[in-house]
């Protein structure tokens, strides 16, 4: 079922436009995200021939290869310090006695693909003991990889900054990594075999802007660590990059932790695998396959989740809503065939029931909903769906035969008795008397008719007149935030459907409509940045606040959309507490504040781009309580931030209030 009248309410949207993209590499490779296995997560920089053989054979024996896991990559630790007399790179003969050409033949005979590993610096990551890198030898090394029968190259970024004497790791290099990666890409493209090129420079210099021109995937951030907290950190970095994904180029969230002993629980593995899948990350197994527990193997083998990742549409899911106080969030995106995928993450350490309101993912109705991990299929889902989800688990649902949000077909949502028709399961994003109701009749009215419209929150019926010869009318109605509103029509002719639009929001600019206390201040951005206002509140810390006085037409709960800026990228801190997020609190009158942990918004280089990424705004919606009719005090701050790791809240451009 497809609705005739679309309605879109922005929940999470990029307030800054996408930067101009260069042409994307188009060589027919990676039309869907690559899948495979890599030695690093399980064996670190200590691979050997038997390890690779055993895991490659296990890919075939377990059926994982048939599901798409075909690239087998030998990561760091395979090389030696010195090149051969002719200048070519070579393997460690003690670890790989048969050699890499033989490894390529072995993998190809199994129907698999051979992934090699290199580095844009003078040494490979994992040195010492030193293994020579590819810097200054790109031409000969690309030819060597091709001669070995390589099908992919993972290209890393250690020991690469000449200006600072080639340190192991440099998160703030003197120049962009781009030219070094582009140089190797040119030589890889010149070979007489297809070699998939994976840009692995840890998200430095915002590679989403330039990596698609030279490679098939790019690492969006620092290494994943074997801990649950790294999932939140990685997702926060993915938020401003999702729209760069597409056939041939994919944002790489790093290798999977699924199956590593003692790292994640089964629900955590399901969450991890689900989000990597729907964000269209390459799916690279990092655990030892022969000894993997059965539940982990089942997760990696889930054909539905793999199909979401490999969907031909190639569109990533996006963050739609986040409830930081309640500890859950919603991601969703489209699939081919007019289907929708959605994931609800339970960040809390407890099992509980969570409700997905379909309007939060742009829908009002689903003829079919498949809950993948619960192995449940439900028919005729109206407005919301609830399910019990385990601690750190996920509700992963596929929805089909859908109707857009705000559209209510009478044959689905209405019941009629005599001349009374009642629509139920009506959703309202905010509490307001200013929702626009459009009523469409099944037939053109032969005579003028007066009808009464009653909602749960209206004090008295609204009278509306349908003129003769008309098939539709509009009216303003009052609704309460939530999914359980009803709208009743008395003396109405047969109705086809109704649509509801939220009130137009009022926008409050941070630097003009808020009073700031030190150290918070105002900053004016250059043209086309810090949208939509062109300015922002900065230095909003645990000891300062931004206060506005806002008039409301009713009491109750109000939905706000916050345009924020955050580009505090966790590089050094990613091994510990770094989360790529900042804490923002919103207090209405004297009520408890609502907390929102905002992700990154930067869409330019944090080293060399305009504003270092601190002029790129994004948007998140949040529901706030405690509003009264008349004047309300709205206070933005970072209450409780001193108990965390971020002294400063995100910069704030402005807030849209739906009243």
Number of C-alpha atoms within 10 A of each C-alpha: 12 14 19 11 14 14 18 14 15 16 22 23 19 19 21 22 14 15 9 7 12 12 10 17 15 16 14 11 18 20 19 21 27 27 23 25 28 27 25 19 20 18 17 14 18 16 20 19 18 12 15 21 15 13 20 28 17 17 24 17 12 14 12 21 22 14 18 19 23 25 26 27 24 25 27 23 26 25 25 20 18 14 15 10 7 7 11 13 21 20 18 16 15 11 17 18 14 12 16 23 16 14 20 21 17 17 21 16 10 14 15 24 23 27 26 26 23 30 29 29 24 23 27 33 25 17 19 11 12 16 26 21 31 24 21 14 15 22 18 15 22 23 17 17 25 20 15 17 23 28 22 24 28 19 25 26 27 24 23 26 22 13 10 11 9 16 15 18 14 17 16 13 18 13 13 17 17 17 11 18 25 17 16 27 24 15 15 26 17 14 16 10 13 17 26 25 26 25 30 28 26 21 24 25 25 26 27 27 18 17 27 25 18 26 30 32 29 30 26 26 27 25 19 20 17 18 13 17 17 21 20 17 23 24 23 21 26 24 23 25 24 20 17 16 22 23 21 22 32 33 31 28 29 24 23 23 26 28 27 21 16 8 15 19 18 18 18 23 24 24 25 24 22 27 26 27 22 29 30 30 31 28 25 27 26 22 24 22 22 15 13 14 14 9 15 21 17 12 20 23 19 15 12 12 25 22 15 25 29 24 21 15 16 24 23 29 26 23 25 22 20 23 17 17 11 13 13 17 18 23 23 25 20 22 24 12 10 12 15 23 22 28 24 23 26 27 21 14 11 12 13 13 11 18 12 19 20 23 22 23 28 23 24 25 30 25 16 18 23 17 19 17 20 14 8 10 13 13 13 13 17 23 25 20 14 11 14 15 20 20 18 24 27 32 25 25 25 22 25 21 18 23 25 23 25 26 24 27 19 21 12 15 19 20 13 16 8 8 12 16 21 18 22 20 18 24 24 22 26 25 27 26 18 19 22 17 19 16 19 20 19 14 14 15 17 12 11 12 14 14 18 16 21 19 21 14 16 15 9 11 15 16 13 16 14 22 16 12 12 15 17 19 15 16 16 18 20 22 26 24 18 15 19 15 18 19 22 19 21 19 14 20 19 16 20 17 23 23 20 22 19 22 18 13 14 13 17 19 21 28 22 15 16 20 15 22 14 12 13 20 19 18 17 15 17 12 10 13 21 28 23 17 20 19 24 28 26 21 21 25 25 20 17 20 24 22 20 20 17 16 14 18 15 16 17 17 21 23 22 23 22 25 31 30 31 23 25 21 25 21 19 13 12 20 17 12 14 20 27 26 26 24 24 28 19 23 20 23 17 12 12 13 22 20 23 22 19 24 31 30 32 27 29 24 21 20 18 14 15 15 17 16 25 25 30 30 32 30 26 24 24 21 17 20 18 16 24 17 11 12 14 18 15 18 21 25 25 26 22 14 19 13 9 10 13 20 19 21 30 31 29 28 31 28 21 18 20 23 23
